[in-house]
Amino acid sequence: MTPEPLTPRTAGQPRRNVPTYVWTILALAGGLAAGGVFPGPLAPVASATSTLIAWVVDVVPLLILAALSPAIATLVRRGLAGRFAGAVVLWYVFTSTVAGLIAVVTSATIFRIPLTTGDRGVWTEAAAMLRSLGEGGASWPLLAILAGILLGALGARHDATYRVLRRVADAIERAGGRLAYVMLPLILAFGVTLGVRFGGSLGLSHYLTMAAYTGALVLVWWVFYTFVLVRRIGRRPVGPVLREYYVPTAVFAAGTCSSLATLPVNLANAKKVGVRDEVADFVLPFGAVVNLDASALAYVAYGPFVVAYVFGLELSWMMMLAAWPAVVLFTIAAPGLPAGMGTALWSATLFASMLGLEGQAQGEFIASWIALSGGLPDMLRTATNTTGDGYTAIIFDGRFDRFFARDRG
């Protein structure tokens, strides 16, 4: 009897069973090793990657507009539905803002970032910052944010506009899922760029340092959320929450590198620790889409690491304070691209523009930023983002009755 040929689904199954983050790490490591061992022959690959990134940067404002406007419309529509929903929205905005501020203070202190660059005064630096935002493309992402807010506000009140915006958001989400494996050659090229630029040994050292740095950042945020917010505001004993909710959820989230893929597990584990259905079924799905507070923390803090430590360029407190609200706002509506590509690309573009980098230098900077922030750092960010949603559900569960008592009153 002749065996039946493998169907496309069966033939592709083993590859799909390997988690995306494994392929990402392997692609980064392979590219880094190849670029470090063969810097001369692979220099054209690094150059082409930087050129490609410089072209992609031109598309970033459209990406921001397409991702942010439907998110703003959804926030307004859901946030005005009642005090409870509005409080959840404000809580997510508050935690992301605080996370970004913590990142500014801690990273600027660790890397000894000066208040201003050179001998310039505060006002001179501020004026130079405003000029730089109007040059080199930095103003376009910021204008896209403003346009996204205005278009989102229109979509919140106009049903036809909202439907169009939602279709755009759904298309971005579908594209993000399909790009998980398609992007592997590009991630490989990022690794090559890193290897050619710094050499295999130094490039690997930078990557491992970035992973350790990310681990330290999310540890600070975890301690704050667990022992201050959950214990004090949520009034929950920490031990059972860690055993029954945090550990199994964080491990699963780190393995998938996706808040949305972790959502079913997140819901089940939150309900195991007593979060009622009405709270979990609203707070967790909503947070999976709009709450990336650990990413806000990390991508603001990555600025001094990549700019000052990796590239040895000058960065000031004024630049950090300008980048903080922009990065926080974009993490609320980060498009569903794998390996944190949406937020990584946007934040790297913002800092590169503030530094006045152009052409090949700009592409090299952005490619290195994306390579350093993928893989292990992405696993740590996702685990912290996802469990932050569950922590929020735990906190609001204890105050659920109060919200609705006021509504009835």
C-alpha positions as CSV (number, residue, x, y, z in Angstrom):
1,M,0.0,0.0,0.0
2,T,1.5,3.3,-1.1
3,P,1.6,5.8,1.8
4,E,-0.4,9.0,1.4
5,P,1.7,12.0,0.6
6,L,2.0,14.6,3.4
7,T,-0.5,17.4,3.2
8,P,0.7,21.0,3.5
9,R,-0.7,21.1,7.1
10,T,1.0,17.9,8.2
11,A,4.3,18.8,6.5
12,G,4.4,22.2,8.2
13,Q,3.3,21.0,11.6
14,P,6.7,20.4,13.2
15,R,7.9,23.9,12.2
16,R,4.8,25.5,13.7
17,N,5.2,23.5,16.9
18,V,8.5,25.3,17.6
19,P,7.8,28.5,19.5
20,T,8.4,31.8,17.6
21,Y,10.8,33.0,20.2
22,V,13.1,30.0,19.7
23,W,13.4,30.8,16.0
24,T,14.0,34.5,16.8
25,I,16.8,33.7,19.2
26,L,18.4,31.2,16.8
27,A,18.1,33.8,13.9
28,L,19.7,36.5,16.1
29,A,22.5,34.2,17.4
30,G,23.2,32.8,13.9
31,G,23.4,36.3,12.3
32,L,25.5,37.6,15.2
33,A,28.0,34.7,14.8
34,A,28.1,35.0,11.1
35,G,28.7,38.7,11.1
36,G,31.4,38.4,13.8
37,V,33.3,35.7,11.9
38,F,32.9,37.1,8.4
39,P,32.6,40.8,8.8
40,G,34.1,41.6,5.4
41,P,32.1,39.3,3.2
42,L,28.9,40.1,5.1
43,A,29.4,43.9,5.3
44,P,27.1,44.4,2.2
45,V,24.3,42.5,4.1
46,A,24.7,44.9,7.0
47,S,24.8,47.9,4.7
48,A,21.7,46.7,2.8
49,T,19.8,46.1,6.1
50,S,20.6,49.6,7.3
51,T,19.4,51.0,3.9
52,L,16.2,49.0,4.2
53,I,15.6,50.3,7.8
54,A,16.1,53.8,6.6
55,W,13.3,53.2,4.0
56,V,11.1,51.6,6.6
57,V,11.5,54.7,8.9
58,D,9.6,56.7,6.2
59,V,6.6,54.3,6.8
60,V,6.6,54.6,10.6
61,P,4.3,57.7,10.7
62,L,1.6,55.8,8.7
63,L,2.1,52.8,11.0
64,I,1.6,54.9,14.1
65,L,-1.5,56.6,12.6
66,A,-3.1,53.3,11.6
67,A,-2.4,51.7,15.0
68,L,-3.1,54.6,17.3
69,S,-6.4,56.0,15.9
70,P,-8.6,52.9,16.3
71,A,-7.1,52.3,19.8
72,I,-8.0,55.9,20.8
73,A,-11.5,55.4,19.4
74,T,-12.0,52.2,21.3
75,L,-10.6,53.7,24.5
76,V,-13.1,56.6,24.3
77,R,-16.0,54.3,23.5
78,R,-15.3,51.8,26.2
79,G,-14.0,54.3,28.8
80,L,-17.2,56.3,28.8
81,A,-19.3,53.2,29.3
82,G,-19.2,53.5,33.1
83,R,-17.2,54.4,36.1
84,F,-15.6,51.0,36.4
85,A,-14.5,50.8,32.7
86,G,-13.3,54.4,32.9
87,A,-11.3,53.7,36.0
88,V,-9.7,50.7,34.4
89,V,-8.6,52.8,31.4
90,L,-7.2,55.5,33.6
91,W,-5.4,52.9,35.7
92,Y,-3.6,51.5,32.6
93,V,-2.6,54.9,31.4
94,F,-1.4,55.7,35.0
95,T,0.7,52.6,35.3
96,S,2.3,53.0,31.9
97,T,3.1,56.7,32.7
98,V,4.6,55.8,36.0
99,A,6.6,53.0,34.4
100,G,8.0,55.5,31.9
101,L,8.9,58.0,34.6
102,I,10.7,55.3,36.6
103,A,12.6,54.4,33.4
104,V,13.7,58.0,32.9
105,V,15.0,58.5,36.4
106,T,16.7,55.1,36.9
107,S,18.3,54.8,33.5
108,A,19.5,58.4,33.4
109,T,21.0,57.9,36.9
110,I,22.7,54.6,36.0
111,F,24.3,55.9,32.9
112,R,25.0,59.3,34.4
113,I,23.1,61.2,31.7
114,P,23.7,65.0,32.0
115,L,20.9,67.5,32.2
116,T,22.0,68.9,28.9
117,T,24.6,68.0,26.2
118,G,27.8,69.9,26.0
119,D,27.9,73.3,27.6
120,R,24.4,74.3,26.7
121,G,22.0,75.6,29.3
122,V,18.5,74.1,29.9
123,W,16.7,76.6,27.7
124,T,19.3,76.4,24.9
125,E,18.9,72.6,25.0
126,A,15.1,72.8,25.0
127,A,15.2,75.1,22.0
128,A,17.7,72.8,20.2
129,M,15.3,69.9,21.0
130,L,12.4,71.7,19.4
131,R,14.5,72.4,16.3
132,S,15.6,68.8,16.1
133,L,12.0,67.6,16.3
134,G,11.3,69.6,13.1
135,E,14.3,68.2,11.3
136,G,15.4,64.7,10.3
137,G,12.0,63.2,10.3
138,A,11.4,63.3,14.1
139,S,8.4,65.6,13.8
140,W,6.5,63.2,11.5
141,P,6.0,60.4,14.2
142,L,4.9,63.1,16.7
143,L,2.5,64.6,14.2
144,A,1.2,61.1,13.4
145,I,0.5,60.7,17.2
146,L,-1.4,64.0,17.2
147,A,-3.3,63.0,14.0
148,G,-4.1,59.6,15.5
149,I,-5.6,61.1,18.6
150,L,-7.8,63.5,16.5
151,L,-8.9,60.7,14.1
152,G,-9.6,58.4,17.0
153,A,-11.7,61.0,18.7
154,L,-13.7,61.4,15.5
155,G,-14.0,57.6,15.2
156,A,-15.4,57.4,18.7
157,R,-18.3,59.6,17.7
158,H,-18.8,58.6,14.1
159,D,-19.8,55.0,13.5
160,A,-18.8,54.8,9.9
161,T,-15.3,56.1,10.6
162,Y,-15.0,53.8,13.6
163,R,-15.8,50.8,11.4
164,V,-13.1,51.8,9.0
165,L,-10.6,52.2,11.8
166,R,-11.4,48.9,13.3
167,R,-10.9,47.2,9.9
168,V,-7.5,48.8,9.7
169,A,-6.6,47.6,13.3
170,D,-7.8,44.1,12.5
171,A,-5.7,44.0,9.3
172,I,-2.6,45.1,11.4
173,E,-3.3,42.4,13.9
174,R,-3.7,39.7,11.2
175,A,-0.5,40.9,9.5
176,G,1.4,40.7,12.8
177,G,0.4,37.0,13.2
178,R,1.5,36.1,9.7
179,L,4.8,38.0,9.9
180,A,6.1,35.9,12.9
181,Y,8.0,33.5,10.6
182,V,8.3,35.7,7.5
183,M,10.4,38.2,9.5
184,L,13.0,35.6,10.5
185,P,15.3,36.5,7.5
186,L,15.1,40.2,8.6
187,I,15.9,39.2,12.2
188,L,18.8,37.2,10.9
189,A,20.0,40.3,9.0
190,F,19.7,42.3,12.2
191,G,22.0,39.8,13.9
192,V,24.5,40.1,11.0
193,T,24.5,43.9,11.3
194,L,25.2,43.6,15.0
195,G,28.0,41.2,14.4
196,V,29.6,43.3,11.6
197,R,29.3,46.5,13.6
198,F,30.7,45.2,17.0
199,G,32.2,41.8,16.3
200,G,30.9,38.5,17.5
201,S,32.2,38.7,21.0
202,L,31.3,42.3,21.8
203,G,28.0,41.9,20.0
204,L,27.1,38.9,22.1
205,S,28.2,40.8,25.2
206,H,26.0,43.7,24.4
207,Y,23.0,41.4,23.8
208,L,23.5,39.5,27.1
209,T,23.9,42.8,28.9
210,M,20.7,44.0,27.4
211,A,18.9,40.9,28.5
212,A,20.3,41.3,32.1
213,Y,19.4,45.0,32.0
214,T,15.8,44.2,30.9
215,G,15.6,41.6,33.7
216,A,16.6,44.2,36.3
217,L,14.1,46.7,34.9
218,V,11.1,44.3,35.0
219,L,12.2,43.1,38.4
220,V,11.9,46.6,39.8
221,W,8.4,46.9,38.2
222,W,7.4,43.4,39.5
223,V,8.4,44.4,43.1
224,F,6.5,47.6,42.8
225,Y,3.3,46.0,41.4
226,T,3.4,43.0,43.7
227,F,4.4,44.4,47.1
228,V,2.9,48.0,46.7
229,L,-0.1,47.8,44.4
230,V,-1.4,44.2,44.9
231,R,-0.6,43.9,48.6
232,R,-1.4,47.5,49.7
233,I,-4.1,48.6,47.3
234,G,-5.5,45.2,46.3
235,R,-5.2,43.9,49.9
236,R,-4.2,40.4,48.7
237,P,-1.7,38.1,50.4
238,V,1.3,37.9,48.1
239,G,2.1,34.2,48.6
240,P,-1.0,32.6,47.0
241,V,-1.0,35.2,44.2
242,L,2.6,34.3,43.3
243,R,2.1,30.5,43.4
244,E,-1.3,30.2,41.8
245,Y,-1.3,33.1,39.4
246,Y,2.0,34.8,38.7
247,V,4.4,31.9,38.1
248,P,2.3,29.8,35.7
249,T,1.1,32.8,33.8
250,A,4.5,34.4,33.5
251,V,6.1,31.2,32.3
252,F,3.4,30.7,29.6
253,A,3.6,34.3,28.5
254,A,7.4,34.2,28.2
255,G,7.1,31.1,26.0
256,T,4.6,32.6,23.6
257,C,5.9,36.3,23.7
258,S,2.3,37.3,23.1
259,S,-0.2,38.8,25.5
260,L,-3.1,37.8,23.3
261,A,-1.9,34.2,23.0
262,T,-1.6,34.1,26.8
263,L,-5.1,35.5,27.3
264,P,-7.0,32.1,27.9
265,V,-4.4,31.0,30.5
266,N,-4.3,34.5,32.1
267,L,-8.1,34.4,32.5
268,A,-8.1,30.9,34.0
269,N,-5.3,31.6,36.5
270,A,-6.8,35.0,37.6
271,K,-10.1,33.3,38.3
272,K,-8.2,30.6,40.3
273,V,-7.1,33.3,42.8
274,G,-10.7,34.6,43.2
275,V,-11.1,37.3,40.6
276,R,-14.8,37.3,39.6
277,D,-15.9,36.7,36.1
278,E,-17.3,40.2,35.5
279,V,-13.9,41.8,36.4
280,A,-11.6,39.3,34.7
281,D,-13.6,39.1,31.4
282,F,-13.3,42.9,30.9
283,V,-10.0,43.9,32.5
284,L,-7.8,41.1,31.0
285,P,-8.8,41.2,27.3
286,F,-8.7,45.0,27.4
287,G,-5.3,45.0,29.0
288,A,-4.0,42.5,26.5
289,V,-4.5,45.1,23.8
290,V,-3.7,48.4,25.5
291,N,-1.5,47.7,28.5
292,L,2.2,47.4,27.8
293,D,3.5,49.1,30.9
294,A,6.7,46.9,31.1
295,S,7.4,47.9,27.4
296,A,7.0,51.6,28.3
297,L,9.5,51.0,31.1
298,A,11.9,49.1,29.0
299,Y,11.9,51.2,25.8
300,V,12.4,54.5,27.6
301,A,15.2,52.9,29.6
302,Y,16.8,51.4,26.5
303,G,17.6,54.9,25.3
304,P,20.6,55.6,27.5
305,F,21.7,51.9,27.2
306,V,21.8,51.9,23.4
307,V,22.8,55.6,22.9
308,A,25.4,56.1,25.6
309,Y,26.6,52.6,26.4
310,V,26.5,50.8,23.1
311,F,27.2,53.6,20.6
312,G,28.9,56.1,22.9
313,L,26.8,59.0,21.8
314,E,25.5,62.0,24.0
315,L,22.1,61.9,25.5
316,S,20.5,64.3,27.9
317,W,17.7,64.4,30.5
318,M,15.9,66.8,28.1
319,M,15.9,64.2,25.4
320,M,14.7,61.5,27.8
321,L,11.9,63.8,29.1
322,A,10.8,64.5,25.5
323,A,10.8,60.8,24.6
324,W,9.0,59.6,27.7
325,P,5.3,60.6,26.9
326,A,5.7,59.7,23.2
327,V,6.9,56.2,24.0
328,V,4.2,55.7,26.7
329,L,1.4,56.8,24.4
330,F,2.6,54.5,21.6
331,T,2.8,51.5,23.8
332,I,-0.9,51.9,24.6
333,A,-1.6,51.3,20.9
334,A,1.5,49.3,19.8
335,P,0.7,47.4,16.6
336,G,0.6,43.6,16.8
337,L,4.0,42.9,15.2
338,P,6.1,40.0,16.4
339,A,9.2,40.4,18.7
340,G,8.0,43.9,19.8
341,M,8.8,45.2,16.3
342,G,6.2,47.9,16.4
343,T,7.4,49.6,19.6
344,A,11.1,48.8,19.0
345,L,11.0,50.3,15.5
346,W,9.1,53.4,16.7
347,S,11.2,54.1,19.8
348,A,14.5,53.5,17.9
349,T,13.3,55.9,15.2
350,L,12.4,58.5,17.8
351,F,15.8,58.4,19.5
352,A,17.7,58.3,16.2
353,S,15.9,61.4,15.0
354,M,16.5,63.3,18.3
355,L,20.2,62.5,17.9
356,G,20.2,63.8,14.3
357,L,21.2,60.5,12.8
358,E,20.5,60.1,9.1
359,G,21.1,57.6,6.3
360,Q,23.4,54.7,7.0
361,A,24.0,55.8,10.6
362,Q,20.3,55.9,11.3
363,G,19.7,52.5,9.8
364,E,22.6,50.9,11.7
365,F,21.4,52.4,14.9
366,I,17.8,51.2,14.5
367,A,18.8,47.7,13.3
368,S,21.1,47.3,16.4
369,W,18.3,48.5,18.7
370,I,15.8,46.0,17.3
371,A,18.3,43.2,17.4
372,L,19.3,43.9,21.0
373,S,15.7,44.2,22.2
374,G,14.4,40.9,20.7
375,G,14.4,37.3,21.9
376,L,15.2,37.1,25.7
377,P,14.3,40.7,26.5
378,D,11.0,40.3,24.6
379,M,10.2,37.2,26.7
380,L,10.8,39.2,29.9
381,R,8.7,42.2,28.7
382,T,5.8,40.0,27.7
383,A,5.7,38.1,30.9
384,T,5.6,41.3,32.9
385,N,3.0,43.0,30.6
386,T,0.7,40.0,30.8
387,T,0.9,39.5,34.6
388,G,0.4,43.2,35.0
389,D,-3.0,42.7,33.5
390,G,-3.8,40.0,36.0
391,Y,-2.6,42.1,38.9
392,T,-4.9,44.9,37.7
393,A,-7.8,42.5,37.7
394,I,-6.9,41.4,41.3
395,I,-6.7,45.1,42.4
396,F,-10.1,46.0,40.8
397,D,-11.8,42.9,42.0
398,G,-11.5,44.1,45.6
399,R,-13.2,47.4,44.7
400,F,-15.7,46.2,42.1
401,D,-18.7,46.5,44.5
402,R,-17.8,50.1,45.4
403,F,-17.9,51.2,41.7
404,F,-21.3,49.7,41.1
405,A,-22.7,50.9,44.4
406,R,-21.8,54.4,43.3
407,D,-23.4,53.8,39.9
408,R,-26.7,52.7,41.6
409,G,-26.6,55.6,43.9
